[in-house]
C-alpha cells in the first residue's frame, strides 16, 4: 500500500517512465522463405503481371510439380497457362520455343536438367541461335528451368551439373541461384528477358529456408543477370562459387575466421555472362583465388574463371597459383560414401584455402 501511495505522489512523467521500463522490446523476426517458395512466388508474380507468360512441363499442373515448385499455380491460372506435358522433352521444349517465337513467354520446366539432353537441339539450335541467325529480328524470350547438379542417391544419370555445358553457348544466358533471394530475383529477371535464359536450380536447396529481406518481398524485385554478389567480405583469399557450394564456402570461411583467415566469398549468381569485374576486383585485394563448383573439372566454370584471371589485369596481383575445387572426374557413384567423396565438401574447401595460403 505504501508503494502505491508513493507512486501516486510522484509526478506523472516519472510514473509513466517507470512503467515503460517494464517492457522489453525485441527486434521483429526476419521472414524466412524456402528456395522452393521463392521460385514459386516469382513465377506467380510474373504470371499475374503478364498474360503472355505460361508454364509447361511434366507434372507441373495437377500434381503441383515433381518438387512442388509450381504448387497452387494450376488452381490459380488454369489449364491454358499451367500445362502438363507428355514425357517428351524434345517435344514440349520445341513447342515452348515455337511459342516464344510467336510472342509468348514460356517457362519450360525440365524435371531435372539431365533430361534436357533429350531437348538440347531445341535449346541450342532453335532457341540460342535464332536471334543471331535472324539478324536480330526474331527474339526467343524463353526460360528453361529445373534442378541441376548432384542430388542424393540418384547416381550417374541424374546428378550432372550443366553449368559449363550451357555456359559454353553464345546466345544463352545462364543463371545459378543459391538462396531464396537469388531464386526469386533471378527467375523474375529471366522471365522478363528477351533472350533464352537457362535457370539452374538445385534439388537439395529447394527445402532450405533463408532470411528473405524486405526488398525481396516486393513484386518489382529483380536481380540483374550478369552481376555477382560478395556474400562475405575478406582480405586473405577470394573464394568464388555458385549454387549449393556457396553455402559450403561460407561454412569454410566461418571455420577459418576462428584461425585468423578472412575469406571473401563471391556468389556468382550468373554463369553467362560472367561478372569477371567483381572477381578481378576481389583478387586484386586478396591476392589469392580458389574456385568451387560441383561439376567436373575439365573445361568447367572454375577453369574459365582461372583463364579469365590469367588473361586480365588481376593476374599480376596473384601471390600463388589459383586452385580449383570441383566434383570428381567420374560419373556419379550410387553408394553414399562414394557420392560424398565425389562432390566438394567443406573440408575440401578448407584444405584448398590453406594450401593456397601455404598454411
C-alpha positions as CSV (number, residue, x, y, z in Angstrom):
1,X,0.0,0.0,0.0
2,X,2.9,2.3,0.8
3,X,4.4,1.6,-2.6
4,X,1.2,2.5,-4.3
5,X,0.8,5.8,-2.4
6,X,4.5,6.5,-3.2
7,X,3.7,6.2,-6.9
8,X,0.6,8.4,-6.6
9,X,2.8,11.2,-5.0
10,X,5.4,11.1,-7.9
11,X,5.0,13.3,-10.9
12,X,3.1,11.7,-13.8
13,X,6.1,11.7,-16.1
14,X,8.2,9.7,-13.6
15,X,5.5,7.1,-13.2
16,X,5.0,6.6,-16.9
17,X,8.7,6.2,-17.4
18,X,8.8,3.6,-14.7
19,X,6.1,1.6,-16.3
20,X,7.7,1.8,-19.8
21,X,10.9,0.2,-18.5
22,X,9.0,-2.9,-17.5
23,X,8.5,-3.8,-21.2
24,X,11.3,-5.4,-23.2
25,X,11.2,-4.7,-26.9
26,X,12.7,-7.2,-29.3
27,X,13.6,-6.8,-33.0
28,X,10.9,-8.4,-35.2
29,X,12.0,-11.8,-36.6
30,X,13.1,-11.7,-40.2
31,X,10.8,-13.5,-42.7
32,X,12.1,-17.0,-43.6
33,X,11.3,-18.4,-47.1
34,X,12.5,-21.7,-48.7
35,X,14.1,-21.6,-52.2
36,X,11.1,-23.6,-53.5
37,X,8.6,-21.0,-52.3
38,X,10.7,-18.1,-53.6
39,X,10.7,-19.6,-57.1
40,X,7.0,-20.2,-56.8
41,X,6.4,-16.6,-55.7
42,X,8.5,-15.2,-58.5
43,X,6.7,-17.3,-61.2
44,X,3.3,-16.4,-59.7
45,X,4.0,-12.7,-59.8
46,X,5.2,-12.8,-63.4
47,X,2.2,-15.0,-64.4
48,X,-0.1,-12.4,-62.8
49,X,1.8,-9.4,-64.3
50,X,2.0,-10.6,-67.9
51,X,-0.7,-12.8,-69.5
52,X,1.9,-13.9,-72.2
53,X,3.8,-15.9,-69.5
54,X,2.9,-19.6,-69.1
55,X,4.5,-22.7,-67.6
56,X,4.7,-26.1,-69.2
57,X,6.5,-29.4,-68.3
58,X,6.0,-32.8,-66.8
59,X,3.6,-32.9,-63.8
60,X,3.7,-29.1,-63.3
61,X,-0.1,-28.6,-63.2
62,X,-2.4,-31.0,-61.3
63,X,0.5,-32.6,-59.4
64,X,1.9,-29.2,-58.4
65,X,5.3,-30.1,-59.9
66,X,7.6,-33.1,-59.1
67,X,9.3,-30.9,-56.4
68,X,6.2,-28.8,-55.7
69,X,7.8,-25.7,-57.1
70,X,4.6,-24.9,-59.0
71,X,2.3,-25.6,-56.1
72,X,-1.1,-23.8,-56.4
73,X,-0.4,-22.2,-59.8
74,X,-2.7,-24.6,-61.8
75,X,-5.6,-23.9,-59.5
76,X,-5.0,-20.2,-59.9
77,X,-4.3,-19.9,-63.6
78,X,-5.9,-23.0,-65.1
79,X,-5.1,-25.4,-68.0
80,X,-4.2,-22.8,-70.6
81,X,-1.3,-21.3,-68.6
82,X,-0.1,-24.2,-66.5
83,X,0.3,-27.1,-68.9
84,X,1.1,-30.8,-68.2
85,X,3.1,-32.3,-71.0
86,X,3.8,-35.9,-72.1
87,X,7.2,-37.4,-71.1
88,X,8.9,-36.0,-74.2
89,X,11.4,-33.2,-73.6
90,X,12.2,-32.8,-77.3
91,X,8.5,-32.3,-78.0
92,X,7.5,-29.9,-75.3
93,X,10.8,-27.9,-75.5
94,X,10.1,-27.4,-79.2
95,X,6.5,-26.3,-78.5
96,X,7.9,-23.8,-76.0
97,X,10.5,-22.4,-78.4
98,X,7.8,-22.0,-81.1
99,X,5.5,-20.2,-78.7
100,X,8.4,-17.9,-77.7
101,X,9.0,-17.1,-81.4
102,X,5.3,-16.3,-81.8
103,X,5.4,-13.7,-79.0
104,X,4.6,-15.6,-75.8
105,X,6.9,-16.0,-72.8
106,X,7.1,-19.7,-71.9
107,X,8.7,-21.2,-68.8
108,X,9.8,-24.7,-69.8
109,X,10.5,-26.9,-66.8
110,X,12.7,-29.9,-67.0
111,X,12.1,-32.4,-64.2
112,X,15.9,-32.5,-64.0
113,X,18.4,-30.9,-66.3
114,X,19.8,-34.3,-67.0
115,X,16.7,-34.8,-69.1
116,X,17.4,-31.5,-71.0
117,X,19.8,-33.6,-73.1
118,X,16.8,-35.0,-74.8
119,X,15.9,-31.5,-75.9
120,X,19.4,-30.0,-76.4
121,X,18.8,-29.4,-80.1
122,X,15.8,-27.2,-79.3
123,X,17.7,-25.3,-76.5
124,X,20.9,-24.6,-78.6
125,X,20.0,-24.7,-82.3
126,X,16.4,-23.4,-82.1
127,X,16.5,-21.1,-79.0
128,X,20.0,-19.8,-78.6
129,X,21.0,-19.2,-82.2
130,X,17.8,-17.7,-83.7
131,X,18.3,-14.1,-82.7
132,X,21.7,-14.1,-84.4
133,X,20.6,-16.1,-87.5
134,X,17.6,-13.7,-88.0
135,X,19.9,-10.7,-87.9
136,X,18.3,-9.5,-84.6
137,X,14.7,-9.7,-86.0
138,X,13.5,-12.7,-84.0
139,X,13.7,-12.8,-80.2
140,X,13.2,-16.0,-78.3
141,X,12.1,-15.0,-74.8
142,X,12.0,-18.4,-73.1
143,X,13.1,-19.7,-69.7
144,X,14.4,-23.3,-69.3
145,X,14.4,-24.1,-65.6
146,X,14.7,-27.1,-63.3
147,X,17.0,-28.8,-60.8
148,X,20.7,-29.2,-61.8
149,X,23.7,-30.9,-60.4
150,X,24.2,-33.5,-57.8
151,X,21.2,-34.5,-55.6
152,X,21.3,-37.5,-53.2
153,X,21.3,-41.2,-54.1
154,X,20.2,-40.8,-57.8
155,X,23.5,-41.9,-59.3
156,X,25.2,-41.1,-62.6
157,X,22.3,-40.3,-64.9
158,X,20.6,-37.8,-62.6
159,X,23.5,-36.0,-60.9
160,X,25.2,-34.0,-63.6
161,X,26.0,-30.3,-63.5
162,X,25.2,-28.5,-66.8
163,X,26.6,-25.0,-65.9
164,X,29.6,-25.4,-68.1
165,X,27.6,-27.1,-70.9
166,X,25.1,-24.2,-71.3
167,X,27.6,-21.5,-70.2
168,X,29.7,-22.5,-73.3
169,X,27.0,-21.5,-75.8
170,X,26.6,-18.0,-77.2
171,X,23.0,-16.8,-77.4
172,X,22.1,-18.2,-74.0
173,X,22.1,-16.5,-70.6
174,X,22.7,-18.9,-67.7
175,X,21.9,-18.2,-64.0
176,X,22.5,-20.4,-61.0
177,X,20.8,-19.2,-57.8
178,X,21.9,-20.2,-54.3
179,X,19.5,-18.8,-51.7
180,X,15.8,-17.6,-51.7
181,X,16.7,-14.0,-52.6
182,X,18.7,-15.2,-55.6
183,X,16.0,-17.6,-56.7
184,X,13.1,-15.1,-56.8
185,X,15.1,-12.2,-58.2
186,X,16.8,-14.3,-61.0
187,X,13.6,-16.2,-62.1
188,X,11.8,-12.9,-62.5
189,X,14.6,-11.3,-64.4
190,X,14.8,-14.5,-66.6
191,X,11.1,-14.4,-67.4
192,X,11.3,-10.7,-68.4
193,X,14.4,-11.1,-70.5
194,X,14.0,-11.2,-74.3
195,X,16.7,-13.9,-74.7
196,X,16.6,-17.6,-73.8
197,X,17.7,-18.0,-70.2
198,X,18.7,-21.3,-68.5
199,X,17.9,-21.3,-64.8
200,X,19.9,-23.9,-63.0
201,X,18.3,-24.7,-59.6
202,X,19.4,-27.3,-57.1
203,X,17.1,-30.0,-55.8
204,X,18.8,-30.1,-52.4
205,X,18.3,-26.4,-51.9
206,X,14.5,-26.4,-52.6
207,X,13.5,-27.0,-49.0
208,X,16.2,-24.9,-47.3
209,X,14.8,-21.7,-45.6
210,X,16.7,-18.4,-45.8
211,X,16.1,-15.0,-44.4
212,X,14.0,-13.1,-47.0
213,X,14.8,-9.4,-47.0
214,X,12.0,-6.8,-47.2
215,X,13.1,-5.6,-50.6
216,X,12.8,-9.2,-52.0
217,X,9.2,-9.3,-50.9
218,X,8.3,-6.6,-53.5
219,X,6.6,-7.6,-56.7
220,X,9.1,-5.4,-58.5
221,X,12.2,-7.1,-57.0
222,X,14.7,-8.1,-59.7
223,X,18.3,-9.3,-59.6
224,X,20.2,-8.2,-62.7
225,X,21.5,-11.0,-64.8
226,X,25.3,-10.8,-65.1
227,X,26.0,-9.4,-61.7
228,X,27.7,-11.4,-58.9
229,X,27.3,-10.8,-55.1
230,X,30.0,-10.6,-52.4
231,X,28.4,-12.7,-49.7
232,X,31.2,-12.2,-47.2
233,X,34.0,-9.6,-47.1
234,X,37.6,-10.8,-46.6
235,X,41.2,-9.8,-47.1
236,X,43.2,-13.0,-47.4
237,X,41.7,-15.1,-50.2
238,X,38.9,-14.9,-52.8
239,X,36.5,-17.9,-52.9
240,X,34.2,-18.0,-56.0
241,X,31.3,-20.4,-56.3
242,X,27.7,-20.8,-57.5
243,X,24.6,-22.7,-56.4
244,X,24.8,-25.0,-53.4
245,X,28.6,-24.9,-52.9
246,X,28.2,-21.2,-52.0
247,X,26.9,-22.4,-48.6
248,X,29.8,-24.7,-48.2
249,X,32.2,-21.8,-48.9
250,X,30.6,-19.7,-46.2
251,X,30.8,-22.5,-43.7
252,X,34.5,-22.9,-44.5
253,X,35.0,-19.2,-44.2
254,X,33.4,-19.2,-40.7
255,X,35.7,-22.0,-39.6
256,X,38.8,-20.3,-40.9
257,X,37.9,-17.0,-39.4
258,X,38.5,-18.5,-36.0
259,X,42.1,-19.2,-37.2
260,X,42.5,-15.6,-38.3
261,X,42.0,-16.3,-42.0
262,X,39.4,-14.0,-43.6
263,X,37.9,-15.3,-46.9
264,X,36.0,-13.2,-49.4
265,X,33.2,-15.3,-50.7
266,X,31.6,-14.4,-54.1
267,X,28.3,-15.9,-55.1
268,X,28.4,-15.8,-59.0
269,X,24.6,-15.9,-59.5
270,X,25.2,-15.7,-63.2
271,X,27.4,-18.2,-65.2
272,X,26.9,-16.4,-68.6
273,X,27.5,-13.5,-68.9
274,X,30.1,-13.9,-66.2
275,X,30.8,-11.0,-63.8
276,X,34.5,-11.1,-64.1
277,X,34.9,-7.5,-62.9
278,X,33.7,-8.4,-59.4
279,X,36.1,-11.4,-59.3
280,X,39.0,-9.3,-60.5
281,X,38.4,-6.6,-58.0
282,X,38.4,-9.1,-55.2
283,X,41.6,-10.9,-56.4
284,X,43.4,-7.6,-56.6
285,X,42.5,-7.1,-52.9
286,X,43.2,-10.6,-51.5
287,X,46.0,-11.7,-54.0
288,X,44.7,-15.3,-53.8
289,X,41.9,-17.2,-55.6
290,X,40.1,-20.6,-55.4
291,X,37.0,-21.6,-57.3
292,X,34.4,-24.1,-56.0
293,X,31.9,-26.0,-58.1
294,X,30.0,-29.3,-58.1
295,X,30.7,-30.0,-61.8
296,X,33.5,-31.9,-63.4
297,X,37.0,-30.3,-63.6
298,X,37.8,-30.4,-67.3
299,X,36.5,-27.3,-69.2
300,X,34.5,-26.3,-66.2
301,X,33.3,-23.0,-64.7
302,X,36.4,-22.8,-62.5
303,X,38.6,-23.4,-65.4
304,X,37.0,-20.4,-67.2
305,X,37.4,-18.2,-64.2
306,X,41.1,-19.1,-63.9
307,X,41.7,-18.4,-67.6
308,X,40.0,-15.0,-67.5
309,X,42.0,-14.0,-64.4
310,X,45.2,-15.1,-66.2
311,X,44.3,-13.1,-69.3
312,X,43.3,-10.0,-67.3
313,X,44.8,-7.3,-65.1
314,X,44.3,-9.3,-61.9
315,X,46.9,-11.9,-62.8
316,X,49.8,-9.7,-61.7
317,X,48.2,-9.4,-58.3
318,X,48.2,-13.2,-57.5
319,X,50.7,-14.3,-54.9
320,X,50.1,-18.0,-55.6
321,X,48.5,-20.1,-58.3
322,X,44.7,-20.2,-58.5
323,X,43.2,-23.5,-57.3
324,X,40.0,-25.3,-58.4
325,X,37.8,-27.4,-56.1
326,X,35.5,-29.4,-58.2
327,X,33.5,-32.6,-58.4
328,X,35.5,-35.8,-59.0
329,X,36.2,-36.6,-62.7
330,X,33.9,-39.7,-62.7
331,X,30.2,-40.4,-63.3
332,X,28.4,-40.0,-60.0
333,X,28.5,-43.2,-57.9
334,X,25.4,-44.5,-56.2
335,X,26.9,-45.6,-52.9
336,X,26.6,-42.8,-50.4
337,X,30.2,-42.8,-49.2
338,X,31.5,-42.7,-52.8
339,X,28.9,-39.9,-53.6
340,X,30.1,-37.8,-50.7
341,X,33.7,-38.1,-52.0
342,X,32.7,-37.1,-55.5
343,X,31.4,-33.7,-54.6
344,X,33.2,-30.8,-52.8
345,X,32.8,-30.8,-49.0
346,X,33.6,-28.1,-46.5
347,X,36.8,-29.9,-45.5
348,X,38.0,-29.9,-49.2
349,X,37.5,-26.2,-49.4
350,X,39.4,-25.6,-46.1
351,X,42.2,-27.8,-47.4
352,X,42.4,-25.9,-50.7
353,X,42.4,-22.5,-48.9
354,X,45.2,-23.5,-46.6
355,X,47.2,-25.0,-49.4
356,X,46.9,-21.8,-51.5
357,X,47.9,-19.6,-48.5
358,X,50.8,-22.1,-47.7
359,X,49.5,-22.6,-44.2
